[in-house]
Amino acid sequence: MRIGRSHRRLHELERLDPATEYERITRVDGTLEFPWDLQQSLSFALFRTYAVPSIGGLLYETGEFERDAQKRHDDTVLILDAIAVEGI
């Protein structure tokens, strides 16, 4: 009998110690089970940042909002991916 990927991940998660292996648990659970949710969280986090008057004003004044919104998104993804791969 073949064990599906989700069953293997569940068994892996069950063997991990939450007190010491919380980063691995978060990585497996978040990236494999909830990738869409993580993407939406990133979008909302960036949207919220733009809504802060001081930050939004600075982005508008410097032209960063119009010119480099995608770059800000991509850079944030790179930072969060580095944390997910390398740990906190």
DSSP file (Angstrom, degrees, kcal/mol; ACC not computed):
  #  RESIDUE AA STRUCTURE BP1 BP2  ACC     N-H-->O    O-->H-N    N-H-->O    O-->H-N    TCO  KAPPA ALPHA  PHI   PSI    X-CA   Y-CA   Z-CA
    1    1 A M              0   0    0      0, 0.0     2,-0.3     0, 0.0     0, 0.0   0.000 360.0 360.0 360.0 128.1    0.0    0.0    0.0
    2    2 A R        -     0   0    0      1,-0.0     2,-0.5     0, 0.0     0, 0.0  -0.664 360.0-137.7 -86.6 138.0    1.4    3.4   -1.0
    3    3 A I        -     0   0    0     -2,-0.3     5,-0.0     1,-0.0    -1,-0.0  -0.832  23.0-126.3 -94.8 128.7    1.2    6.2    1.5
    4    4 A G     >  -     0   0    0     -2,-0.5     4,-2.2     1,-0.1     3,-0.2  -0.201  23.3-105.9 -69.6 163.7    0.2    9.5   -0.1
    5    5 A R  H  > S+     0   0    0      1,-0.2     4,-2.5     2,-0.2     5,-0.2   0.895 119.6  53.5 -57.8 -42.5    2.2   12.7    0.3
    6    6 A S  H  > S+     0   0    0      1,-0.2     4,-2.2     2,-0.2    -1,-0.2   0.869 108.5  50.0 -64.7 -34.6   -0.2   14.2    2.8
    7    7 A H  H  > S+     0   0    0     -3,-0.2     4,-2.6     2,-0.2    -1,-0.2   0.895 109.8  50.8 -68.4 -39.4    0.0   11.1    5.0
    8    8 A R  H  X S+     0   0    0     -4,-2.2     4,-2.5     2,-0.2    -2,-0.2   0.920 111.3  48.3 -62.8 -42.6    3.8   11.3    4.9
    9    9 A R  H  X S+     0   0    0     -4,-2.5     4,-2.9     2,-0.2    -2,-0.2   0.906 110.8  51.2 -64.2 -40.9    3.7   14.9    5.9
   10   10 A L  H  X S+     0   0    0     -4,-2.2     4,-2.4     2,-0.2    -2,-0.2   0.927 111.1  47.5 -61.7 -44.6    1.2   14.2    8.7
   11   11 A H  H  X S+     0   0    0     -4,-2.6     4,-1.3     2,-0.2    -2,-0.2   0.893 111.9  50.8 -64.3 -38.5    3.5   11.4   10.0
   12   12 A E  H  X S+     0   0    0     -4,-2.5     4,-0.8     1,-0.2     3,-0.5   0.942 111.1  47.9 -62.6 -46.6    6.5   13.7    9.8
   13   13 A L  H >< S+     0   0    0     -4,-2.9     3,-0.8     1,-0.2    -2,-0.2   0.883 107.6  55.7 -62.3 -38.6    4.6   16.4   11.8
   14   14 A E  H 3< S+     0   0    0     -4,-2.4    -1,-0.2     1,-0.2    -2,-0.2   0.805 106.6  51.3 -64.6 -28.6    3.5   13.9   14.4
   15   15 A R  H 3< S+     0   0    0     -4,-1.3    -1,-0.2    -3,-0.5    -2,-0.2   0.649  92.1  95.5 -82.8 -15.0    7.1   12.9   15.0
   16   16 A L  S << S-     0   0    0     -4,-0.8     3,-0.1    -3,-0.8     6,-0.0  -0.492  74.8-127.4 -82.3 147.1    8.4   16.5   15.5
   17   17 A D    >>  -     0   0    0     -2,-0.2     4,-3.7     1,-0.1     3,-1.2  -0.831  11.1-154.4 -92.8 113.1    8.7   18.1   18.9
   18   18 A P  T 34 S+     0   0    0      0, 0.0     4,-0.4     0, 0.0    -1,-0.1   0.774  91.6  61.3 -60.0 -26.6    6.9   21.4   19.0
   19   19 A A  T 34 S+     0   0    0      1,-0.1    -3,-0.0     2,-0.1    -2,-0.0   0.811 125.6  12.4 -70.3 -29.4    9.1   22.8   21.8
   20   20 A T  T <4 S+     0   0    0     -3,-1.2     3,-0.3     1,-0.0    -1,-0.1   0.639 129.2  48.0-121.6 -22.1   12.3   22.4   19.6
   21   21 A E     X  +     0   0    0     -4,-3.7     4,-2.1     1,-0.2     5,-0.2  -0.071  66.0 124.9-114.9  33.5   11.2   21.8   16.0
   22   22 A Y  H  > S+     0   0    0     -4,-0.4     4,-2.5     1,-0.2     5,-0.2   0.820  71.4  57.2 -63.5 -32.6    8.6   24.6   15.7
   23   23 A E  H  > S+     0   0    0     -3,-0.3     4,-2.6     2,-0.2    -1,-0.2   0.934 108.4  45.6 -65.7 -44.5   10.4   26.1   12.6
   24   24 A R  H  > S+     0   0    0      2,-0.2     4,-2.8     1,-0.2     5,-0.3   0.905 112.7  51.5 -63.5 -42.0   10.2   22.8   10.7
   25   25 A I  H  X S+     0   0    0     -4,-2.1     4,-2.7     1,-0.2     5,-0.3   0.936 112.2  46.1 -60.1 -46.6    6.5   22.3   11.7
   26   26 A T  H  X S+     0   0    0     -4,-2.5     4,-3.0     2,-0.2     5,-0.4   0.916 113.4  49.3 -62.4 -44.1    5.7   25.8   10.5
   27   27 A R  H  X>S+     0   0    0     -4,-2.6     4,-2.3     2,-0.2     5,-0.5   0.945 115.5  41.9 -62.4 -49.9    7.6   25.3    7.2
   28   28 A V  I  X>S+     0   0    0     -4,-2.8     4,-1.6     1,-0.2     5,-0.7   0.950 120.3  42.8 -63.4 -49.1    6.0   22.0    6.4
   29   29 A D  I  X>S+     0   0    0     -4,-2.7     4,-1.2    -5,-0.3     5,-0.8   0.930 121.0  39.5 -65.0 -46.7    2.5   23.1    7.5
   30   30 A G  I  X5S+     0   0    0     -4,-3.0     4,-1.0    -5,-0.3     8,-0.3   0.949 121.4  37.3 -71.3 -50.5    2.6   26.5    5.9
   31   31 A T  I  <5S+     0   0    0     -4,-2.3    -3,-0.2    -5,-0.4    -1,-0.2   0.824 127.5  32.4 -77.1 -30.5    4.4   25.9    2.6
   32   32 A L  I  <<S+     0   0    0     -4,-1.6    -3,-0.2    -5,-0.5    -2,-0.2   0.810 130.5  28.7 -96.5 -32.5    2.9   22.5    1.8
   33   33 A E  I  <<S+     0   0    0     -4,-1.2    -3,-0.2    -5,-0.7    -2,-0.1   0.762 131.7  26.7 -99.0 -28.5   -0.6   22.7    3.2
   34   34 A F     X< +     0   0    0     -4,-1.0     4,-2.0    -5,-0.8     5,-0.2  -0.222  65.8 136.4-132.4  46.7   -1.4   26.4    3.1
   35   35 A P  H  > S+     0   0    0      0, 0.0     4,-2.1     0, 0.0     5,-0.2   0.893  78.8  50.9 -63.8 -38.3    0.6   28.0    0.2
   36   36 A W  H  > S+     0   0    0      1,-0.2     4,-2.3     2,-0.2     5,-0.2   0.919 109.7  50.6 -64.0 -42.6   -2.4   30.1   -1.0
   37   37 A D  H  > S+     0   0    0      1,-0.2     4,-2.3     2,-0.2    -1,-0.2   0.889 108.6  51.8 -62.4 -40.1   -3.1   31.3    2.5
   38   38 A L  H  X S+     0   0    0     -4,-2.0     4,-2.1    -8,-0.3    -1,-0.2   0.904 109.2  50.4 -64.1 -40.5    0.5   32.4    2.9
   39   39 A Q  H  X S+     0   0    0     -4,-2.1     4,-2.2     1,-0.2    -2,-0.2   0.915 110.9  48.6 -63.6 -42.3    0.4   34.3   -0.4
   40   40 A Q  H  X S+     0   0    0     -4,-2.3     4,-2.5     1,-0.2    -2,-0.2   0.889 108.9  53.8 -65.1 -38.1   -2.8   36.1    0.7
   41   41 A S  H  X S+     0   0    0     -4,-2.3     4,-2.4     1,-0.2    -1,-0.2   0.905 108.3  50.0 -61.9 -41.7   -1.2   37.0    4.0
   42   42 A L  H  X S+     0   0    0     -4,-2.1     4,-2.5     2,-0.2     5,-0.2   0.925 110.2  50.2 -62.1 -44.8    1.7   38.6    2.2
   43   43 A S  H  X S+     0   0    0     -4,-2.2     4,-2.5     1,-0.2    -2,-0.2   0.921 112.5  46.2 -61.4 -44.3   -0.6   40.6    0.0
   44   44 A F  H  X S+     0   0    0     -4,-2.5     4,-2.7     2,-0.2    -1,-0.2   0.884 110.6  53.4 -66.1 -37.7   -2.6   41.8    3.0
   45   45 A A  H  X S+     0   0    0     -4,-2.4     4,-2.0     2,-0.2    -2,-0.2   0.922 112.0  44.6 -63.6 -43.1    0.6   42.7    4.9
   46   46 A L  H  X S+     0   0    0     -4,-2.5     4,-2.2     2,-0.2    -2,-0.2   0.916 112.6  51.9 -66.6 -41.8    1.9   44.8    2.0
   47   47 A F  H  X S+     0   0    0     -4,-2.5     4,-1.3    -5,-0.2    -2,-0.2   0.920 109.6  49.7 -59.7 -43.8   -1.5   46.4    1.6
   48   48 A R  H  X S+     0   0    0     -4,-2.7     4,-0.8     1,-0.2     3,-0.2   0.899 108.1  53.8 -62.8 -41.3   -1.6   47.3    5.3
   49   49 A T  H >< S+     0   0    0     -4,-2.0     3,-1.0     1,-0.2     7,-0.3   0.921 107.6  50.3 -59.0 -44.1    1.9   48.8    5.1
   50   50 A Y  H 3< S+     0   0    0     -4,-2.2    -1,-0.2     1,-0.2    -2,-0.2   0.795 104.9  59.5 -64.8 -26.9    0.9   51.0    2.2
   51   51 A A  H 3< S+     0   0    0     -4,-1.3    -1,-0.2    -3,-0.2    -2,-0.2   0.654  77.1 101.3 -79.5 -15.5   -2.1   52.2    4.2
   52   52 A V  S <X S-     0   0    0     -3,-1.0     4,-3.5    -4,-0.8     5,-0.4  -0.595  75.8-137.1 -69.2 120.6    0.0   53.6    7.1
   53   53 A P  H  > S+     0   0    0      0, 0.0     4,-2.6     0, 0.0     5,-0.2   0.860  98.6  47.4 -52.3 -44.4    0.0   57.3    6.3
   54   54 A S  H  > S+     0   0    0      2,-0.2     4,-1.8     1,-0.2     5,-0.1   0.917 118.7  40.4 -66.2 -41.2    3.7   58.0    7.0
   55   55 A I  H  > S+     0   0    0     -3,-0.3     4,-2.7     2,-0.2     5,-0.2   0.931 116.6  48.9 -72.5 -45.3    4.8   55.0    4.9
   56   56 A G  H  X S+     0   0    0     -4,-3.5     4,-2.2    -7,-0.3    -2,-0.2   0.899 111.7  50.5 -59.8 -40.9    2.2   55.6    2.1
   57   57 A G  H  X S+     0   0    0     -4,-2.6     4,-2.9    -5,-0.4    -1,-0.2   0.917 111.3  47.6 -63.0 -43.9    3.2   59.2    2.0
   58   58 A L  H  X S+     0   0    0     -4,-1.8     4,-2.3    -5,-0.2     6,-0.3   0.915 111.9  49.7 -64.0 -43.3    6.9   58.4    1.7
   59   59 A L  H  X>S+     0   0    0     -4,-2.7     6,-1.6     2,-0.2     5,-0.8   0.887 113.8  46.6 -63.1 -38.4    6.3   55.8   -1.0
   60   60 A Y  H ><5S+     0   0    0     -4,-2.2     3,-0.6    -5,-0.2    -2,-0.2   0.940 112.7  48.7 -67.7 -47.3    4.2   58.3   -2.9
   61   61 A E  H 3<5S+     0   0    0     -4,-2.9    -2,-0.2     1,-0.2    -1,-0.2   0.869 116.0  42.6 -62.5 -38.0    6.7   61.2   -2.6
   62   62 A T  H 3<5S-     0   0    0     -4,-2.3    -1,-0.2    -5,-0.2    -2,-0.2   0.577 108.1-122.9 -85.8  -9.1    9.6   59.0   -3.7
   63   63 A G  T <X5S+     0   0    0     -4,-0.7     4,-2.6    -3,-0.6     5,-0.3   0.492  76.3 124.9  81.0   2.5    7.7   57.4   -6.5
   64   64 A E  H  >< +     0   0    0     -5,-0.8     4,-2.1    -6,-0.3     8,-0.2   0.829  66.3  57.9 -65.1 -31.5    8.3   53.9   -5.1
   65   65 A F  H  > S+     0   0    0     -6,-1.6     4,-0.6     1,-0.2    -1,-0.2   0.943 116.0  32.6 -65.6 -46.8    4.7   53.1   -5.0
   66   66 A E  H  4 S+     0   0    0     -7,-0.3    -2,-0.2     2,-0.1    -1,-0.2   0.883 128.4  37.7 -76.4 -38.0    4.1   53.6   -8.7
   67   67 A R  H  < S+     0   0    0     -4,-2.6    -3,-0.2     1,-0.2    -2,-0.2   0.873 129.0  20.1 -85.2 -38.8    7.5   52.5   -9.9
   68   68 A D  H  X S+     0   0    0     -4,-2.1     4,-2.4    -5,-0.3     5,-0.2  -0.014  72.1 122.5-130.4  31.7    8.4   49.6   -7.7
   69   69 A A  H  X S+     0   0    0     -4,-0.6     4,-2.0     1,-0.2    -1,-0.1   0.915  84.7  48.2 -61.0 -41.4    5.4   48.0   -6.0
   70   70 A Q  H  > S+     0   0    0      1,-0.2     4,-3.0     2,-0.2    -1,-0.2   0.888 109.3  53.1 -66.1 -38.3    6.2   44.6   -7.5
   71   71 A K  H  > S+     0   0    0      2,-0.2     4,-3.0     1,-0.2     5,-0.2   0.909 107.3  51.6 -63.3 -41.4    9.8   44.9   -6.4
   72   72 A R  H  X S+     0   0    0     -4,-2.4     4,-2.1     2,-0.2    -1,-0.2   0.923 112.3  47.1 -59.5 -43.7    8.7   45.6   -2.8
   73   73 A H  H  X S+     0   0    0     -4,-2.0     4,-2.3     2,-0.2    -2,-0.2   0.953 113.9  46.5 -60.7 -51.3    6.5   42.5   -3.0
   74   74 A D  H  X S+     0   0    0     -4,-3.0     4,-2.3     1,-0.2    -2,-0.2   0.893 111.8  50.8 -62.6 -41.3    9.2   40.3   -4.5
   75   75 A D  H  X S+     0   0    0     -4,-3.0     4,-2.2     2,-0.2    -1,-0.2   0.892 109.6  50.8 -63.7 -39.2   11.8   41.6   -1.9
   76   76 A T  H  X S+     0   0    0     -4,-2.1     4,-2.6    -5,-0.2     5,-0.2   0.910 109.2  51.2 -64.2 -41.4    9.4   40.8    0.9
   77   77 A V  H  X S+     0   0    0     -4,-2.3     4,-2.8     1,-0.2    -2,-0.2   0.917 109.3  50.9 -60.8 -43.6    8.9   37.3   -0.5
   78   78 A L  H  X S+     0   0    0     -4,-2.3     4,-2.3     2,-0.2    -2,-0.2   0.906 110.9  48.3 -61.6 -41.9   12.7   36.8   -0.7
   79   79 A I  H  X S+     0   0    0     -4,-2.2     4,-1.9     2,-0.2    -2,-0.2   0.943 114.4  44.9 -63.6 -47.9   13.1   37.9    3.0
   80   80 A L  H  X S+     0   0    0     -4,-2.6     4,-2.3     1,-0.2    -2,-0.2   0.871 112.2  52.4 -66.9 -35.9   10.3   35.6    4.2
   81   81 A D  H  X S+     0   0    0     -4,-2.8     4,-2.5    -5,-0.2     5,-0.2   0.904 107.2  52.8 -64.7 -40.4   11.6   32.7    2.1
   82   82 A A  H  X S+     0   0    0     -4,-2.3     4,-3.1     1,-0.2     5,-0.4   0.908 110.3  47.9 -61.2 -41.0   15.1   33.1    3.6
   83   83 A I  H  X S+     0   0    0     -4,-1.9     4,-2.1     1,-0.2    -1,-0.2   0.910 111.8  50.2 -64.7 -41.6   13.6   32.9    7.1
   84   84 A A  H  < S+     0   0    0     -4,-2.3    -2,-0.2     2,-0.2    -1,-0.2   0.883 119.3  36.5 -65.8 -37.1   11.6   29.9    6.1
   85   85 A V  H  < S+     0   0    0     -4,-2.5    -2,-0.2    -5,-0.1    -1,-0.2   0.918 129.6  30.0 -81.2 -45.8   14.6   28.1    4.7
   86   86 A E  H  < S-     0   0    0     -4,-3.1    -3,-0.2    -5,-0.2    -2,-0.2   0.649 108.2-122.5 -91.4 -16.3   17.3   29.2    7.1
   87   87 A G     <        0   0    0     -4,-2.1    -1,-0.2    -5,-0.4    -2,-0.1  -0.248 360.0 360.0  94.2 171.5   15.1   29.7   10.2
   88   88 A I              0   0    0     -4,-0.1    -1,-0.2    -2,-0.1    -5,-0.1   0.510 360.0 360.0 -72.3 360.0   14.5   32.7   12.4
